[in-house]
């Protein structure tokens, strides 16, 4: 499942670089869903510190 692959890229060390690479290197058909999973995982599963996810989103969008 893409969502679990996203989480494995980010946890346990909060490696945002890997998460960004995971999104950027996605095949076109998966790009949008990978980005969605990265930015919405906390809401979906109640996992991860909110500030971590905000930092990741900030990192991805700037």
LINTASUL-V102360 format. One line per field, one symbol per residue. phi: phi as a letter, one per 40 degrees, with the letter a starting at -180 (. if undefined). psi: psi as a letter, one per 20 degrees, with the letter a starting at -180 (. if undefined). A space follows every 50 residues. Layout:
phi=???
psi=???
This chain:
phi=.ddccccccccccgccdccccccccccdcbdccccdcccbdcccbfbgcd ccccccccccbb
psi=pgghhgghhhqijlnhghgghgghjqqgiigghgggggijgghgikqqph hghggggghhi.
